[in-house]
Amino acid sequence: MMAMAPLAACSPKEATQSADWYKAHDAERTAMVQRCAANPGELAKTPNCINATTAANAKTWAARGGIHGVKAPTFGAKPKTND
């Protein structure tokens, strides 16, 4: 176990990209989302997986017109009736 610790410290670290960067780079975003989906146990909470997934979700919502026109549900108040 102790012999592996120095090796882990020397491995090259992947650069972290922002969600905006992933929005602008379709191929890289798609590849990262697929990579994260293939190994969610190790990668799901990494910054690049979070940022790539956030970018993919934002692009999907934008393509569908966003959330404009969607009304939030109201709870607790009963609607008035004309009885």
C-alpha positions in Angstrom: 0.0 0.0 0.0 2.7 2.5 0.9 4.6 1.7 -2.3 1.6 2.8 -4.4 1.2 6.2 -2.7 4.2 7.8 -4.4 2.9 6.5 -7.8 -0.5 8.1 -7.3 1.1 11.4 -6.4 3.2 11.4 -9.6 0.4 10.5 -12.0 -0.6 13.3 -14.4 -3.7 15.2 -13.2 -6.4 16.0 -15.7 -7.1 19.7 -16.2 -10.5 20.8 -14.9 -12.7 22.5 -17.4 -15.6 24.8 -16.6 -19.2 24.1 -17.5 -19.0 27.1 -20.0 -16.0 25.4 -21.6 -17.9 22.2 -22.0 -20.9 24.1 -23.5 -18.5 25.4 -26.2 -16.8 22.1 -26.9 -19.4 19.5 -28.0 -17.1 16.6 -28.7 -15.2 16.9 -25.4 -18.5 17.3 -23.5 -20.0 14.2 -25.1 -16.9 12.2 -24.5 -16.7 13.2 -20.8 -20.4 12.6 -20.1 -20.0 9.1 -21.7 -16.8 8.4 -19.6 -18.6 9.5 -16.4 -21.6 7.4 -17.2 -19.3 4.4 -17.8 -17.7 4.7 -14.3 -20.0 6.7 -12.0 -18.6 5.2 -8.8 -15.2 6.8 -9.3 -16.0 9.7 -11.6 -19.5 11.1 -10.8 -18.3 13.5 -8.2 -15.3 14.8 -10.0 -15.3 18.4 -11.2 -15.1 17.5 -14.9 -18.0 15.1 -14.7 -20.1 17.7 -12.8 -19.2 20.4 -15.2 -19.8 18.3 -18.3 -23.1 17.1 -17.1 -24.2 20.6 -16.1 -23.2 21.8 -19.6 -25.1 18.9 -21.2 -28.2 19.6 -19.2 -28.1 23.3 -19.9 -27.8 22.7 -23.6 -30.7 20.3 -23.5 -32.9 22.8 -21.7 -31.9 25.6 -24.1 -32.7 23.4 -27.1 -36.2 22.8 -25.6 -36.8 26.4 -25.0 -35.8 26.5 -21.4 -38.3 26.8 -18.6 -40.1 29.9 -20.0 -43.8 29.4 -19.7 -43.6 26.7 -17.1 -45.7 27.7 -14.0 -44.6 26.4 -10.6 -47.2 24.4 -8.7 -48.9 26.1 -5.8 -49.6 24.0 -2.7 -51.8 24.7 0.3 -54.2 27.2 -1.1 -57.4 25.9 -2.5 -58.6 27.5 -5.7 -61.6 29.7 -5.5 -64.8 28.3 -7.0 -67.9 30.1 -8.1 -70.4 28.0 -6.2 
